[in-house]
Amino acid sequence: MYLQTDVQTMDDLRLFSKADTPGIYDIYNHSFTRGGQTIMEAMFRKPLNNREAIIKRINTIAAFVKMKATFPFDGAMLDQAEKYISFEENPDGGAKVSLSEKEVQHGIISVITLFHTLRQYLESAEMVKLKELEEERLAATGLLNDAAFLPVFNEKPGARLSFAAVMAFDVLIRNKEKQKILQLLHFIYHIDVYVSVAQVTSKHRLVFPVVHPKGTGILKVDGVYHPLLKNAVANSLHMTPSCNLVFLTGANMAGKSTFLRSFSTAVYIAHMGFPVAASSMEFSVMDGVYTTINLPDNLGIGASHFYAEVLRVKKMGQELSEGKSLFVLFDELFRGTNVKDALEGTVAVCNAFTNRKNSKFIISSHIIEAADELRKKESAAFYFLPTIMRGTVPEYTYTLQEGVTDDKHGMIIINNEGIPDILKRGNKGGKRLNKQL
């Protein structure tokens, strides 16, 4: 039911914000309720790997886009109702805490208002026509029509309640029928998520992907860009059943990591059933998505960067050996070792990957010699991000091209920054200081 992934991938794709850096989640999350935010976060942490479930979510959000839906509930009222319903009198086994009579009354009034608003919403023409949520709508309607809630609908929203009525409603809501009310809140929170994503879709002109059955080997993304970048350069990459490995080259600062993040983010978000930052996308459902872009040293087990890379490759190999269909990405594979070992390791791993026809792999590398060996594999494709030299100043197009590049201008950048001169001046200054001393 759920796509396999891990914390490394979520961190690589920067799904969630850290410090002052926003995450992909922040783009989509404009929920009105805390419950909606919680559900959306769960969707980000657990994408889907079932085609029918993905299509249903896509069609649901698309329907909300078409109807230009707005959230019909007051967020503050919902939060007040949830706080009242879920209030624990003895939290964590500590001292007993009780709601005041006023808090109880406000909570009950919020629940009564919520019930009336929800019934009107469920009976609206737009919701009745929404086939994608018909099962959920009928379930919610059935709960509302439960005979136990008849007293709720006998009260008008916002009306003052007698002390006896407050006590009776308190028992009904927080004891006898609490679970049913929580189910209704869960339905509302999902509506909150769908409305939020639908509004983001329209605002940012995101597109819904076309979903192919698992095992069909299709991964085509046109005009993909990173949704957090302003004036981002869009790129296209097609991986067909006959092409399961892309070998990506390009100089430092040419945009490899940004492209890899953009592309793999689209693959990840598509499995959530959310719209993506691209002009179009088609993909076959995968069992898992794993990226390795910023792999830290594992000092806890005494692992160097290279050994951490080896362990990461081993994990991918174990997953693949079980016959799983995976999207696997390595940015600068084996950067933590010498050039000779990196070349041999890259060729060995990439050759093994090409034999896993039901999975897709993207490997970026500075070891362009590996391309000579990989060209023997029909399922390997080669792309690069070019650098244009204007004298001693490099310019980057950030536009993907077919082929392999041996662009290297690390020393040019070092010289342009005047680092050798700075170091020389520093050395002379040190000699002068020693003479004075």
ABEGO torsion letter per residue (X at the ends): XBBBBBAAAAAAAGABBBEABBBAAAAABABABAAAAAAAAAAAABBBABAAAAAAAAAAAAAAAAAGBBBABBAAAAAAAAAAAABBABBGGBBBBBBBAAAAAAAAAAAAAAAAAAAAAAABAAAAABAAAAAAAAAAAAAAABAAAAAAAABBBGBBBBAAAAAAAAAAAAAAAAAAAAAAAAAAAAAAAAAAAAAAAAAAGBBBBBBBBBGAGBBBBBGBBBAABBGBBBBBBBBBAABABBBBBEBBGAGAAAAAAAAAAAAAAAAAGBBBBBABBBBBBBABBBBBABBBBBAAAGBBAAAAAAAAAAAAAAAAAAGBBBBBBBBGBGAABBAAAAAAAAAAAAAAAAABAABBBBBBBABAAAAAAAAABAABBBBBBBBBBBEABBBBAGBBBBEBBABBAAAAAAAAAGAAAAAAAAAAAAAAAAAAX
